[in-house]
Amino acid sequence: MHELAIADSVVQIAGRHADGRRVTKVHLKVGHLRQVVPSALAFGFELVAQGTSVEGAELDIEEVPVAGKCRQCGAGNRPTEFPLRCGACGGFDLAVLQGEEFYVESLELEEV
Amino acid sequence: MHRTAVKQVVLEGVLDANDALAQANREKFDRAGTYVINLMSSPGAGKTALLEHTLGRLHDRLRLGVLEGDVQTTLDADRLSRFHVPLVQVNTDPGFGGECHLDANMVRSGISEFPLDDVEVLVIENVGNLVCPAEFRVGEDARVMVYSVTEGEDKPLKYPLMFRSADLVLVNKVDLLEHLDFDLERLLGYLDAVNPGVERILTSARTGQGVDEWCSWLERRGARQ
């Protein structure tokens, strides 16, 4: 249950960038290779945001699927389960190109 | 009062603040010449028992230190105190009802008074948990996992983040293999599928199997520093 710590970090980032303005939406990108449970994160976010400029903001979590390139045969892959495996040659040695994202992409703010 | 909604691009990593602190820890370790292991496992896999063997064997060959991370109690630190190595306990309880992992800031607090200059290898025993510790770098040079055979063969597939980030996996409690329906080859196959070629040592904290090999691994790493 590290989602609370993660939620706290998201709220702090949003609050800092909002610079006093009220935040209505936080757009977060989370790759499938992160072990983050979106529902737990959303719950933690609501809790941690209370009493801050982020209170009541919607947390929009965009999940990013895994994409990789096989180091053996060079084929591009979009594996959906573990172990990550090349669909072309069956090898397990994939260079991960996408799916490890974990960042606050943007905010929606209210300006008076 | 007229309100308008504006969109602001942020592009800030959720773990950036932790990673910056981890980097600062790392620089502090490097200045002291201390090699740092982040030791992770599920609860009860045998981290502390293996550490007892390790400290017992290496005490006159390698200057070790230990940072113990637990949600509560000093039980593990108490077990290790008889080895008279620099030791600090970090309890994560003051977090949200007890954090399930160590983060870089907790380790920073833990080492503030720690005699790093006297320590060649610092082992950070993380909170027992296969998920959360994997997300938080603490400034380590290497990640070592203890995985016990009583946990079943399939966990590398179920908890891939930690297994993918490990530099070494100690497959522990192998003395129990004869009593279990556990397919060791299957586990090692899954390990290679998730983290191709990752180093592994078969160990038993009960019989001492593999402990020499693990100690040699530590000595080699410590000497590099």
Interface residues (C-beta under 8 A of the other chain):
Chain A: M1 H2 L4 A5 I6 S9 V10 Q12 I13 A14 H17 A18 T24 L28 L33 R34 Q35 V36 F82 P83 L84 R85 F92 D93 F102 Y103 V104 E105 S106 L107 E108 L109 E110 E111 V112
Chain B: M1 H2 R3 T4 A5 V6 K7 Q8 V9 V10 L11 E12 G13 V14 L15 A17 N18 G95 F96 E99 C100 H101 D103 V131 C132 A134 E135 F136 P156 L157 K158 Y159 P160 L161 R164 Y190 D192 A193 V194 P196
